[in-house]
């Protein structure tokens, strides 16, 4: 018995000495240090910031004179065909912009959801176009042997300058520690300076043949008589024309010292037609903000 007791005491002494020589790892104390765990930023709360962006914009003037020509040719045989003409081009322009944003996040575990209001003032986002075209269009059904045609000319021009726009969007993000990738979508409203003009004119012809027989020889003569003409013009200009549409995009936010945030994002905005002009833009932005 005394031998067993002596052996136990010796083993305990050796084990204690060996443990004293091992490094003081935190795992041996029952936990990890902050350096071995995922760092976490509290994304919950209000935030504000400013931003700068570079935008590429498509301005489609194709049917800019349409509603004007429709009104001038209303209830006539020319209204439908002339209204379908693609008179003007689609222009691609680039420019810069700056603005601000404010929002609110709610965090549930690693999911971050929020709402945000975003404003951008645009520089040099504008374009213009003008052109004319002439076509021969079929007219009404005439008397036997007669064909009615309209030599129709449509002229027009338009210009648009996007001044600024605001978006109201929802966000969904993922807490990646110091960074948060996110996607968003919502509504957009823009303000533009728009002008356009249209001219329509036509010459109505009656084509027919007459035949004369002299001495058994028949001579056929073709005739083209002008039986009607018409011409109209219209001009419109709006200093502040509002456009409504939608927005969607993706981005990533990075937290510096927990409360200071920087971000980069891509935003697409599609506006409904304003004065028959369609506008769509892609905005690539960087920003900096503060979370309260």
C-alpha positions as protocol buffer text, in pm:
chain_id: "A"
residue {
  index: 1
  type: UNK
  ca { x: 0 y: 0 z: 0 }
}
residue {
  index: 2
  type: UNK
  ca { x: 277 y: 244 z: 86 }
}
residue {
  index: 3
  type: UNK
  ca { x: 436 y: 160 z: -254 }
}
residue {
  index: 4
  type: UNK
  ca { x: 117 y: 245 z: -448 }
}
residue {
  index: 5
  type: UNK
  ca { x: 80 y: 573 z: -262 }
}
residue {
  index: 6
  type: UNK
  ca { x: 440 y: 667 z: -338 }
}
residue {
  index: 7
  type: UNK
  ca { x: 396 y: 589 z: -710 }
}
residue {
  index: 8
  type: UNK
  ca { x: 81 y: 805 z: -732 }
}
residue {
  index: 9
  type: UNK
  ca { x: 257 y: 1099 z: -571 }
}
residue {
  index: 10
  type: UNK
  ca { x: 549 y: 1070 z: -816 }
}
residue {
  index: 11
  type: UNK
  ca { x: 317 y: 1057 z: -1124 }
}
residue {
  index: 12
  type: UNK
  ca { x: 127 y: 1365 z: -1004 }
}
residue {
  index: 13
  type: UNK
  ca { x: 451 y: 1557 z: -959 }
}
residue {
  index: 14
  type: UNK
  ca { x: 573 y: 1467 z: -1310 }
}
residue {
  index: 15
  type: UNK
  ca { x: 237 y: 1563 z: -1469 }
}
residue {
  index: 16
  type: UNK
  ca { x: 231 y: 1902 z: -1294 }
}
residue {
  index: 17
  type: UNK
  ca { x: 585 y: 1977 z: -1406 }
}
residue {
  index: 18
  type: UNK
  ca { x: 506 y: 1879 z: -1765 }
}
residue {
  index: 19
  type: UNK
  ca { x: 194 y: 2097 z: -1774 }
}
residue {
  index: 20
  type: UNK
  ca { x: 391 y: 2395 z: -1648 }
}
residue {
  index: 21
  type: UNK
  ca { x: 626 y: 2362 z: -1947 }
}
residue {
  index: 22
  type: UNK
  ca { x: 341 y: 2374 z: -2209 }
}
residue {
  index: 23
  type: UNK
  ca { x: 241 y: 2708 z: -2373 }
}
residue {
  index: 24
  type: UNK
  ca { x: -57 y: 2891 z: -2230 }
}
residue {
  index: 25
  type: UNK
  ca { x: -302 y: 2827 z: -2522 }
}
residue {
  index: 26
  type: UNK
  ca { x: -647 y: 2972 z: -2475 }
}
residue {
  index: 27
  type: UNK
  ca { x: -806 y: 2647 z: -2588 }
}
residue {
  index: 28
  type: UNK
  ca { x: -668 y: 2489 z: -2268 }
}
residue {
  index: 29
  type: UNK
  ca { x: -859 y: 2749 z: -2069 }
}
residue {
  index: 30
  type: UNK
  ca { x: -1188 y: 2653 z: -2237 }
}
residue {
  index: 31
  type: UNK
  ca { x: -1226 y: 2932 z: -2499 }
}
residue {
  index: 32
  type: UNK
  ca { x: -1081 y: 3116 z: -2803 }
}
residue {
  index: 33
  type: UNK
  ca { x: -939 y: 3466 z: -2814 }
}
residue {
  index: 34
  type: UNK
  ca { x: -1097 y: 3734 z: -3029 }
}
residue {
  index: 35
  type: UNK
  ca { x: -812 y: 3691 z: -3276 }
}
residue {
  index: 36
  type: UNK
  ca { x: -920 y: 3336 z: -3356 }
}
residue {
  index: 37
  type: UNK
  ca { x: -1291 y: 3416 z: -3392 }
}
residue {
  index: 38
  type: UNK
  ca { x: -1495 y: 3599 z: -3663 }
}
residue {
  index: 39
  type: UNK
  ca { x: -1487 y: 3972 z: -3603 }
}
residue {
  index: 40
  type: UNK
  ca { x: -1838 y: 4119 z: -3604 }
}
residue {
  index: 41
  type: UNK
  ca { x: -1973 y: 4464 z: -3682 }
}
residue {
  index: 42
  type: UNK
  ca { x: -2313 y: 4571 z: -3558 }
}
residue {
  index: 43
  type: UNK
  ca { x: -2480 y: 4683 z: -3881 }
}
residue {
  index: 44
  type: UNK
  ca { x: -2808 y: 4765 z: -3705 }
}
residue {
  index: 45
  type: UNK
  ca { x: -2904 y: 5133 z: -3690 }
}
residue {
  index: 46
  type: UNK
  ca { x: -2934 y: 5453 z: -3890 }
}
residue {
  index: 47
  type: UNK
  ca { x: -2665 y: 5572 z: -4129 }
}
residue {
  index: 48
  type: UNK
  ca { x: -2593 y: 5867 z: -4359 }
}
residue {
  index: 49
  type: UNK
  ca { x: -2334 y: 5927 z: -4628 }
}
residue {
  index: 50
  type: UNK
  ca { x: -2220 y: 6094 z: -4948 }
}
residue {
  index: 51
  type: UNK
  ca { x: -2129 y: 5948 z: -5285 }
}
residue {
  index: 52
  type: UNK
  ca { x: -1971 y: 6008 z: -5626 }
}
residue {
  index: 53
  type: UNK
  ca { x: -2050 y: 5816 z: -5942 }
}
residue {
  index: 54
  type: UNK
  ca { x: -1987 y: 5763 z: -6312 }
}
residue {
  index: 55
  type: UNK
  ca { x: -2297 y: 5694 z: -6523 }
}
residue {
  index: 56
  type: UNK
  ca { x: -2350 y: 5556 z: -6872 }
}
residue {
  index: 57
  type: UNK
  ca { x: -2691 y: 5652 z: -7012 }
}
residue {
  index: 58
  type: UNK
  ca { x: -2900 y: 5544 z: -7310 }
}
residue {
  index: 59
  type: UNK
  ca { x: -3145 y: 5806 z: -7440 }
}
residue {
  index: 60
  type: UNK
  ca { x: -3387 y: 5668 z: -7698 }
}
residue {
  index: 61
  type: UNK
  ca { x: -3532 y: 5944 z: -7918 }
}
residue {
  index: 62
  type: UNK
  ca { x: -3674 y: 5699 z: -8178 }
}
residue {
  index: 63
  type: UNK
  ca { x: -4039 y: 5792 z: -8131 }
}
residue {
  index: 64
  type: UNK
  ca { x: -4001 y: 6135 z: -7973 }
}
residue {
  index: 65
  type: UNK
  ca { x: -4241 y: 6305 z: -8223 }
}
residue {
  index: 66
  type: UNK
  ca { x: -4504 y: 6026 z: -8199 }
}
residue {
  index: 67
  type: UNK
  ca { x: -4769 y: 6178 z: -7972 }
}
residue {
  index: 68
  type: UNK
  ca { x: -4731 y: 6511 z: -8153 }
}
residue {
  index: 69
  type: UNK
  ca { x: -4777 y: 6358 z: -8498 }
}
residue {
  index: 70
  type: UNK
  ca { x: -5064 y: 6143 z: -8367 }
}
residue {
  index: 71
  type: UNK
  ca { x: -5247 y: 6456 z: -8258 }
}
residue {
  index: 72
  type: UNK
  ca { x: -5181 y: 6646 z: -8580 }
}
residue {
  index: 73
  type: UNK
  ca { x: -5295 y: 6350 z: -8794 }
}
residue {
  index: 74
  type: UNK
  ca { x: -5572 y: 6233 z: -8561 }
}
residue {
  index: 75
  type: UNK
  ca { x: -5863 y: 6044 z: -8720 }
}
residue {
  index: 76
  type: UNK
  ca { x: -5683 y: 6031 z: -9054 }
}
residue {
  index: 77
  type: UNK
  ca { x: -5550 y: 5741 z: -9260 }
}
residue {
  index: 78
  type: UNK
  ca { x: -5196 y: 5869 z: -9198 }
}
residue {
  index: 79
  type: UNK
  ca { x: -5202 y: 5859 z: -8816 }
}
residue {
  index: 80
  type: UNK
  ca { x: -5113 y: 5492 z: -8764 }
}
residue {
  index: 81
  type: UNK
  ca { x: -4834 y: 5451 z: -9021 }
}
residue {
  index: 82
  type: UNK
  ca { x: -4661 y: 5781 z: -8945 }
}
residue {
  index: 83
  type: UNK
  ca { x: -4684 y: 5717 z: -8569 }
}
residue {
  index: 84
  type: UNK
  ca { x: -4489 y: 5394 z: -8616 }
}
residue {
  index: 85
  type: UNK
  ca { x: -4187 y: 5554 z: -8785 }
}
residue {
  index: 86
  type: UNK
  ca { x: -3856 y: 5543 z: -8596 }
}
residue {
  index: 87
  type: UNK
  ca { x: -3740 y: 5887 z: -8693 }
}
residue {
  index: 88
  type: UNK
  ca { x: -3460 y: 5965 z: -8447 }
}
residue {
  index: 89
  type: UNK
  ca { x: -3161 y: 5765 z: -8312 }
}
residue {
  index: 90
  type: UNK
  ca { x: -3074 y: 5616 z: -7975 }
}
residue {
  index: 91
  type: UNK
  ca { x: -2786 y: 5810 z: -7820 }
}
residue {
  index: 92
  type: UNK
  ca { x: -2534 y: 5688 z: -7563 }
}
residue {
  index: 93
  type: UNK
  ca { x: -2387 y: 5947 z: -7326 }
}
residue {
  index: 94
  type: UNK
  ca { x: -2163 y: 5940 z: -7019 }
}
residue {
  index: 95
  type: UNK
  ca { x: -2123 y: 6172 z: -6724 }
}
residue {
  index: 96
  type: UNK
  ca { x: -2055 y: 6201 z: -6353 }
}
residue {
  index: 97
  type: UNK
  ca { x: -2272 y: 6274 z: -6054 }
}
residue {
  index: 98
  type: UNK
  ca { x: -2266 y: 6317 z: -5680 }
}
residue {
  index: 99
  type: UNK
  ca { x: -2517 y: 6296 z: -5400 }
}
residue {
  index: 100
  type: UNK
  ca { x: -2611 y: 6165 z: -5057 }
}
residue {
  index: 101
  type: UNK
  ca { x: -2799 y: 5882 z: -4893 }
}
residue {
  index: 102
  type: UNK
  ca { x: -2969 y: 5799 z: -4563 }
}
residue {
  index: 103
  type: UNK
  ca { x: -3101 y: 5467 z: -4441 }
}
residue {
  index: 104
  type: UNK
  ca { x: -3185 y: 5227 z: -4162 }
}
residue {
  index: 105
  type: UNK
  ca { x: -3063 y: 4868 z: -4111 }
}
residue {
  index: 106
  type: UNK
  ca { x: -3209 y: 4586 z: -3904 }
}
residue {
  index: 107
  type: UNK
  ca { x: -2985 y: 4288 z: -3830 }
}
residue {
  index: 108
  type: UNK
  ca { x: -3110 y: 3936 z: -3755 }
}
residue {
  index: 109
  type: UNK
  ca { x: -2814 y: 3705 z: -3699 }
}
residue {
  index: 110
  type: UNK
  ca { x: -2607 y: 3730 z: -4022 }
}
residue {
  index: 111
  type: UNK
  ca { x: -2892 y: 3878 z: -4227 }
}
residue {
  index: 112
  type: UNK
  ca { x: -2909 y: 4257 z: -4266 }
}
residue {
  index: 113
  type: UNK
  ca { x: -3224 y: 4417 z: -4404 }
}
residue {
  index: 114
  type: UNK
  ca { x: -3286 y: 4784 z: -4453 }
}
residue {
  index: 115
  type: UNK
  ca { x: -3443 y: 5074 z: -4637 }
}
residue {
  index: 116
  type: UNK
  ca { x: -3261 y: 5364 z: -4800 }
}
residue {
  index: 117
  type: UNK
  ca { x: -3333 y: 5696 z: -4971 }
}
residue {
  index: 118
  type: UNK
  ca { x: -3068 y: 5793 z: -5227 }
}
residue {
  index: 119
  type: UNK
  ca { x: -3019 y: 6119 z: -5421 }
}
residue {
  index: 120
  type: UNK
  ca { x: -2789 y: 6188 z: -5719 }
}
residue {
  index: 121
  type: UNK
  ca { x: -2722 y: 6516 z: -5898 }
}
residue {
  index: 122
  type: UNK
  ca { x: -2601 y: 6450 z: -6252 }
}
residue {
  index: 123
  type: UNK
  ca { x: -2344 y: 6642 z: -6457 }
}
residue {
  index: 124
  type: UNK
  ca { x: -2355 y: 6655 z: -6840 }
}
residue {
  index: 125
  type: UNK
  ca { x: -2610 y: 6376 z: -6887 }
}
residue {
  index: 126
  type: UNK
  ca { x: -2786 y: 6509 z: -7194 }
}
residue {
  index: 127
  type: UNK
  ca { x: -2820 y: 6467 z: -7570 }
}
residue {
  index: 128
  type: UNK
  ca { x: -3021 y: 6582 z: -7873 }
}
residue {
  index: 129
  type: UNK
  ca { x: -3116 y: 6461 z: -8221 }
}
residue {
  index: 130
  type: UNK
  ca { x: -3308 y: 6577 z: -8528 }
}
residue {
  index: 131
  type: UNK
  ca { x: -3396 y: 6430 z: -8870 }
}
residue {
  index: 132
  type: UNK
  ca { x: -3666 y: 6398 z: -9135 }
}
residue {
  index: 133
  type: UNK
  ca { x: -3796 y: 6126 z: -9366 }
}
residue {
  index: 134
  type: UNK
  ca { x: -4037 y: 6099 z: -9658 }
}
residue {
  index: 135
  type: UNK
  ca { x: -4244 y: 5798 z: -9758 }
}
residue {
  index: 136
  type: UNK
  ca { x: -4521 y: 5727 z: -10009 }
}
residue {
  index: 137
  type: UNK
  ca { x: -4822 y: 5587 z: -9826 }
}
residue {
  index: 138
  type: UNK
  ca { x: -5133 y: 5423 z: -9963 }
}
residue {
  index: 139
  type: UNK
  ca { x: -5446 y: 5631 z: -9940 }
}
residue {
  index: 140
  type: UNK
  ca { x: -5816 y: 5560 z: -9933 }
}
residue {
  index: 141
  type: UNK
  ca { x: -5982 y: 5336 z: -10189 }
}
residue {
  index: 142
  type: UNK
  ca { x: -6068 y: 5555 z: -10486 }
}
residue {
  index: 143
  type: UNK
  ca { x: -6308 y: 5516 z: -10775 }
}
residue {
  index: 144
  type: UNK
  ca { x: -6243 y: 5240 z: -11024 }
}
residue {
  index: 145
  type: UNK
  ca { x: -5916 y: 5304 z: -11204 }
}
residue {
  index: 146
  type: UNK
  ca { x: -5799 y: 5564 z: -10954 }
}
residue {
  index: 147
  type: UNK
  ca { x: -5527 y: 5516 z: -10689 }
}
residue {
  index: 148
  type: UNK
  ca { x: -5478 y: 5759 z: -10405 }
}
residue {
  index: 149
  type: UNK
  ca { x: -5132 y: 5801 z: -10249 }
}
residue {
  index: 150
  type: UNK
  ca { x: -4982 y: 6040 z: -9995 }
}
residue {
  index: 151
  type: UNK
  ca { x: -4626 y: 6165 z: -10026 }
}
residue {
  index: 152
  type: UNK
  ca { x: -4572 y: 6219 z: -9654 }
}
residue {
  index: 153
  type: UNK
  ca { x: -4282 y: 6389 z: -9478 }
}
residue {
  index: 154
  type: UNK
  ca { x: -4218 y: 6372 z: -9105 }
}
residue {
  index: 155
  type: UNK
  ca { x: -3956 y: 6594 z: -8946 }
}
residue {
  index: 156
  type: UNK
  ca { x: -3866 y: 6630 z: -8584 }
}
residue {
  index: 157
  type: UNK
  ca { x: -3610 y: 6677 z: -8315 }
}
residue {
  index: 158
  type: UNK
  ca { x: -3572 y: 6634 z: -7942 }
}
residue {
  index: 159
  type: UNK
  ca { x: -3332 y: 6699 z: -7657 }
}
residue {
  index: 160
  type: UNK
  ca { x: -3316 y: 6575 z: -7300 }
}
residue {
  index: 161
  type: UNK
  ca { x: -3096 y: 6664 z: -7006 }
}
residue {
  index: 162
  type: UNK
  ca { x: -3119 y: 6454 z: -6690 }
}
residue {
  index: 163
  type: UNK
  ca { x: -3078 y: 6689 z: -6395 }
}
residue {
  index: 164
  type: UNK
  ca { x: -3108 y: 6459 z: -6095 }
}
residue {
  index: 165
  type: UNK
  ca { x: -3292 y: 6159 z: -5959 }
}
residue {
  index: 166
  type: UNK
  ca { x: -3382 y: 5993 z: -5631 }
}
residue {
  index: 167
  type: UNK
  ca { x: -3441 y: 5628 z: -5545 }
}
residue {
  index: 168
  type: UNK
  ca { x: -3627 y: 5467 z: -5258 }
}
residue {
  index: 169
  type: UNK
  ca { x: -3508 y: 5111 z: -5216 }
}
residue {
  index: 170
  type: UNK
  ca { x: -3501 y: 4810 z: -4992 }
}
residue {
  index: 171
  type: UNK
  ca { x: -3172 y: 4631 z: -4914 }
}
residue {
  index: 172
  type: UNK
  ca { x: -3080 y: 4276 z: -4820 }
}
residue {
  index: 173
  type: UNK
  ca { x: -2725 y: 4205 z: -4708 }
}
residue {
  index: 174
  type: UNK
  ca { x: -2508 y: 3948 z: -4536 }
}
residue {
  index: 175
  type: UNK
  ca { x: -2287 y: 4016 z: -4235 }
}
residue {
  index: 176
  type: UNK
  ca { x: -1939 y: 3912 z: -4341 }
}
residue {
  index: 177
  type: UNK
  ca { x: -1767 y: 4066 z: -4042 }
}
residue {
  index: 178
  type: UNK
  ca { x: -1611 y: 4397 z: -4143 }
}
residue {
  index: 179
  type: UNK
  ca { x: -1779 y: 4387 z: -4485 }
}
residue {
  index: 180
  type: UNK
  ca { x: -2135 y: 4340 z: -4608 }
}
residue {
  index: 181
  type: UNK
  ca { x: -2233 y: 4249 z: -4966 }
}
residue {
  index: 182
  type: UNK
  ca { x: -2588 y: 4354 z: -5049 }
}
residue {
  index: 183
  type: UNK
  ca { x: -2851 y: 4370 z: -5321 }
}
residue {
  index: 184
  type: UNK
  ca { x: -3127 y: 4628 z: -5354 }
}
residue {
  index: 185
  type: UNK
  ca { x: -3434 y: 4721 z: -5555 }
}
residue {
  index: 186
  type: UNK
  ca { x: -3700 y: 4989 z: -5545 }
}
residue {
  index: 187
  type: UNK
  ca { x: -3859 y: 5292 z: -5708 }
}
residue {
  index: 188
  type: UNK
  ca { x: -3697 y: 5585 z: -5887 }
}
residue {
  index: 189
  type: UNK
  ca { x: -3805 y: 5938 z: -5975 }
}
residue {
  index: 190
  type: UNK
  ca { x: -3603 y: 6169 z: -6201 }
}
residue {
  index: 191
  type: UNK
  ca { x: -3615 y: 6528 z: -6316 }
}
residue {
  index: 192
  type: UNK
  ca { x: -3522 y: 6630 z: -6670 }
}
residue {
  index: 193
  type: UNK
  ca { x: -3524 y: 6926 z: -6906 }
}
residue {
  index: 194
  type: UNK
  ca { x: -3701 y: 6815 z: -7225 }
}
residue {
  index: 195
  type: UNK
  ca { x: -3783 y: 6979 z: -7556 }
}
residue {
  index: 196
  type: UNK
  ca { x: -3908 y: 6845 z: -7889 }
}
residue {
  index: 197
  type: UNK
  ca { x: -4071 y: 6950 z: -8214 }
}
residue {
  index: 198
  type: UNK
  ca { x: -4247 y: 6780 z: -8504 }
}
residue {
  index: 199
  type: UNK
  ca { x: -4356 y: 6878 z: -8854 }
}
residue {
  index: 200
  type: UNK
  ca { x: -4585 y: 6678 z: -9079 }
}
residue {
  index: 201
  type: UNK
  ca { x: -4675 y: 6750 z: -9439 }
}
residue {
  index: 202
  type: UNK
  ca { x: -4831 y: 6558 z: -9724 }
}
residue {
  index: 203
  type: UNK
  ca { x: -4924 y: 6583 z: -10087 }
}
residue {
  index: 204
  type: UNK
  ca { x: -5218 y: 6367 z: -10193 }
}
residue {
  index: 205
  type: UNK
  ca { x: -5205 y: 6232 z: -10548 }
}
residue {
  index: 206
  type: UNK
  ca { x: -5467 y: 6072 z: -10766 }
}
residue {
  index: 207
  type: UNK
  ca { x: -5313 y: 5834 z: -11020 }
}
residue {
  index: 208
  type: UNK
  ca { x: -5522 y: 5714 z: -11314 }
}
residue {
  index: 209
  type: UNK
  ca { x: -5498 y: 5634 z: -11684 }
}
residue {
  index: 210
  type: UNK
  ca { x: -5696 y: 5767 z: -11978 }
}
residue {
  index: 211
  type: UNK
  ca { x: -5714 y: 5610 z: -12319 }
}
residue {
  index: 212
  type: UNK
  ca { x: -5785 y: 5779 z: -12656 }
}
residue {
  index: 213
  type: UNK
  ca { x: -5839 y: 5591 z: -12980 }
}
residue {
  index: 214
  type: UNK
  ca { x: -5762 y: 5775 z: -13305 }
}
residue {
  index: 215
  type: UNK
  ca { x: -5769 y: 5598 z: -13638 }
}
residue {
  index: 216
  type: UNK
  ca { x: -5781 y: 5261 z: -13473 }
}
residue {
  index: 217
  type: UNK
  ca { x: -5475 y: 5341 z: -13260 }
}
residue {
  index: 218
  type: UNK
  ca { x: -5531 y: 5357 z: -12883 }
}
residue {
  index: 219
  type: UNK
  ca { x: -5306 y: 5584 z: -12680 }
}
residue {
  index: 220
  type: UNK
  ca { x: -5299 y: 5544 z: -12300 }
}
residue {
  index: 221
  type: UNK
  ca { x: -5183 y: 5837 z: -12089 }
}
residue {
  index: 222
  type: UNK
  ca { x: -5099 y: 5819 z: -11720 }
}
residue {
  index: 223
  type: UNK
  ca { x: -5208 y: 6108 z: -11503 }
}
residue {
  index: 224
  type: UNK
  ca { x: -5105 y: 6212 z: -11152 }
}
residue {
  index: 225
  type: UNK
  ca { x: -5311 y: 6493 z: -11014 }
}
residue {
  index: 226
  type: UNK
  ca { x: -5250 y: 6669 z: -10685 }
}
residue {
  index: 227
  type: UNK
  ca { x: -5584 y: 6678 z: -10509 }
}
residue {
  index: 228
  type: UNK
  ca { x: -5491 y: 6782 z: -10156 }
}
residue {
  index: 229
  type: UNK
  ca { x: -5205 y: 6907 z: -9939 }
}
residue {
  index: 230
  type: UNK
  ca { x: -5154 y: 6958 z: -9570 }
}
residue {
  index: 231
  type: UNK
  ca { x: -4886 y: 7075 z: -9326 }
}
residue {
  index: 232
  type: UNK
  ca { x: -4867 y: 7107 z: -8946 }
}
residue {
  index: 233
  type: UNK
  ca { x: -4603 y: 7177 z: -8686 }
}
residue {
  index: 234
  type: UNK
  ca { x: -4583 y: 7156 z: -8307 }
}
residue {
  index: 235
  type: UNK
  ca { x: -4328 y: 7248 z: -8039 }
}
residue {
  index: 236
  type: UNK
  ca { x: -4308 y: 7143 z: -7671 }
}
residue {
  index: 237
  type: UNK
  ca { x: -4065 y: 7234 z: -7395 }
}
residue {
  index: 238
  type: UNK
  ca { x: -4057 y: 7142 z: -7026 }
}
residue {
  index: 239
  type: UNK
  ca { x: -3798 y: 7276 z: -6784 }
}
residue {
  index: 240
  type: UNK
  ca { x: -3885 y: 7020 z: -6516 }
}
residue {
  index: 241
  type: UNK
  ca { x: -4034 y: 6700 z: -6654 }
}
residue {
  index: 242
  type: UNK
  ca { x: -4066 y: 6420 z: -6401 }
}
residue {
  index: 243
  type: UNK
  ca { x: -3983 y: 6061 z: -6491 }
}
residue {
  index: 244
  type: UNK
  ca { x: -4081 y: 5756 z: -6288 }
}
residue {
  index: 245
  type: UNK
  ca { x: -3928 y: 5411 z: -6292 }
}
residue {
  index: 246
  type: UNK
  ca { x: -3747 y: 5137 z: -6102 }
}
residue {
  index: 247
  type: UNK
  ca { x: -3399 y: 5064 z: -5973 }
}
residue {
  index: 248
  type: UNK
  ca { x: -3196 y: 4753 z: -5888 }
}
residue {
  index: 249
  type: UNK
  ca { x: -2832 y: 4672 z: -5821 }
}
residue {
  index: 250
  type: UNK
  ca { x: -2564 y: 4523 z: -5602 }
}
residue {
  index: 251
  type: UNK
  ca { x: -2289 y: 4659 z: -5379 }
}
residue {
  index: 252
  type: UNK
  ca { x: -2054 y: 4598 z: -5089 }
}
residue {
  index: 253
  type: UNK
  ca { x: -1999 y: 4802 z: -4773 }
}
residue {
  index: 254
  type: UNK
  ca { x: -1689 y: 4794 z: -4552 }
}
residue {
  index: 255
  type: UNK
  ca { x: -1676 y: 4912 z: -4191 }
}
residue {
  index: 256
  type: UNK
  ca { x: -1379 y: 5113 z: -4066 }
}
residue {
  index: 257
  type: UNK
  ca { x: -1361 y: 5144 z: -3688 }
}
residue {
  index: 258
  type: UNK
  ca { x: -1712 y: 4997 z: -3668 }
}
residue {
  index: 259
  type: UNK
  ca { x: -1902 y: 5322 z: -3735 }
}
residue {
  index: 260
  type: UNK
  ca { x: -1731 y: 5464 z: -4045 }
}
residue {
  index: 261
  type: UNK
  ca { x: -1844 y: 5296 z: -4368 }
}
residue {
  index: 262
  type: UNK
  ca { x: -1720 y: 5297 z: -4726 }
}
residue {
  index: 263
  type: UNK
  ca { x: -1911 y: 5142 z: -5015 }
}
residue {
  index: 264
  type: UNK
  ca { x: -1899 y: 5062 z: -5385 }
}
residue {
  index: 265
  type: UNK
  ca { x: -2204 y: 4972 z: -5591 }
}
residue {
  index: 266
  type: UNK
  ca { x: -2359 y: 4932 z: -5935 }
}
residue {
  index: 267
  type: UNK
  ca { x: -2710 y: 5068 z: -5985 }
}
residue {
  index: 268
  type: UNK
  ca { x: -2937 y: 5033 z: -6288 }
}
residue {
  index: 269
  type: UNK
  ca { x: -3230 y: 5272 z: -6330 }
}
residue {
  index: 270
  type: UNK
  ca { x: -3501 y: 5237 z: -6593 }
}
residue {
  index: 271
  type: UNK
  ca { x: -3737 y: 5531 z: -6641 }
}
residue {
  index: 272
  type: UNK
  ca { x: -4076 y: 5531 z: -6808 }
}
residue {
  index: 273
  type: UNK
  ca { x: -4110 y: 5742 z: -7122 }
}
residue {
  index: 274
  type: UNK
  ca { x: -4118 y: 6117 z: -7085 }
}
residue {
  index: 275
  type: UNK
  ca { x: -4247 y: 6299 z: -7394 }
}
residue {
  index: 276
  type: UNK
  ca { x: -4201 y: 5968 z: -7583 }
}
residue {
  index: 277
  type: UNK
  ca { x: -3832 y: 5957 z: -7487 }
}
residue {
  index: 278
  type: UNK
  ca { x: -3697 y: 5655 z: -7299 }
}
residue {
  index: 279
  type: UNK
  ca { x: -3404 y: 5686 z: -7056 }
}
residue {
  index: 280
  type: UNK
  ca { x: -3203 y: 5412 z: -6885 }
}
residue {
  index: 281
  type: UNK
  ca { x: -2874 y: 5444 z: -6698 }
}
residue {
  index: 282
  type: UNK
  ca { x: -2608 y: 5240 z: -6522 }
}
residue {
  index: 283
  type: UNK
  ca { x: -2442 y: 5423 z: -6233 }
}
residue {
  index: 284
  type: UNK
  ca { x: -2112 y: 5302 z: -6082 }
}
residue {
  index: 285
  type: UNK
  ca { x: -2061 y: 5471 z: -5745 }
}
residue {
  index: 286
  type: UNK
  ca { x: -1835 y: 5491 z: -5444 }
}
residue {
  index: 287
  type: UNK
  ca { x: -1939 y: 5645 z: -5116 }
}
residue {
  index: 288
  type: UNK
  ca { x: -1852 y: 5703 z: -4752 }
}
residue {
  index: 289
  type: UNK
  ca { x: -2082 y: 5725 z: -4453 }
}
residue {
  index: 290
  type: UNK
  ca { x: -2130 y: 5705 z: -4079 }
}
residue {
  index: 291
  type: UNK
  ca { x: -2351 y: 5463 z: -3885 }
}
residue {
  index: 292
  type: UNK
  ca { x: -2507 y: 5589 z: -3563 }
}
